[in-house]
Amino acid sequence: MERFTCPKCGTQYPTDIPRWRCECGAPLDLEFEPTFNREDIAGRDPTIWRYREAIPIRDDRNIVSLDEGFTPLLEVDLEGRRVLVKGDHQFPTGSFKDRGASVLVSKIKELGITDVVEDSSGNAGCAITAYCSKAGIRCTIYVPEGTSQGKLETIEGYGANLVKVPGTREDTAEEAMRAAEKTYYASHVWNPFFHHGTKTFAYEVCEQLGWRTPDSLVLPVGNGTLLLGAYIGFRELKAVEIVDKIPRLIAIQARACAPLYHAFKENLGEIDRKKTIAEGIAVAEPVRGTQILEAVRATGGDFYIVSDEEIRTSREKMKEEGFDIEPTAAATTAGLTKHMKRAEHDELVVSVFTGRRR
Ligand SMILES: [Zn+2]
């Protein structure tokens, strides 16, 4: 049984009819019962598709894959301690977003859709474009007008049509949504099939630890696509009794743009919109902000913010260790550094290199 459910109003929808949000306007969740056969999994190729029966694609012929996943769990020296970091910077298009793109684009192929839109000027845009290109699906990416030439060239290099939209990041999203009325919105934020790709992060961590749960996961939060995916993955593993606990989710935001950190610390259920505007913070409102706050609270987790200076320092440190990660990925390692100063001596901590330098 597989269906969309609305966490806000409870409405359910079938998944074989294209839909990217509830009639009430809220983002949808996907209800799906995964199965895991650990012996079968152990004998399969090192990609996310080794967890085939846990990924909601019906027909193998619809799988769109670039052999992504099963990235190494790297040992990194941090503040004199060895910590485990998933090498998701090693993905084909350069970031963990390939997890979500592979599953979402496979679903798009399964639905027989040949034309999609997405709004992203970064890693998600590259990932969706690359997988659409592999599947022969036309892909149009909406980007804010001011997006750097380098990013535009990267996305164009993967074969997308680019539409530059004047105004803010929100104006760009609105333009993409309007276009999606006639095509399909392959949104890494709205579409729950994307999160059912990023959830493979949890499966891999668990398997690589000998089917164990770490004590805490230190993950970045912008739109929360990795954190929410990891939360789905560990809940699924717990539901089938492979693990008996879900790790504490430690969420990292950059000080310059930390609406969820502030909402968490002030014990709010959602972002205080007036406040973030008053503080002049350039915020892209995370669509699933409420869900992110709920997930972190439900696991007894926490939020940290990191400054630009801490991010720069951490990136240099990682370079010395031999890891050439992108600046946004260094926000996570800066947060990880902070967490390791407070972590229990025997705490098993796992974090992530989200993307590599382009
Ligand atoms: Zn609803």
Residues whose N, C-alpha, C, O or C-beta is under 5 A from the ligand:
A	BS01	ZN	C6 K8 C9 G10 T11 C22 C24 A26
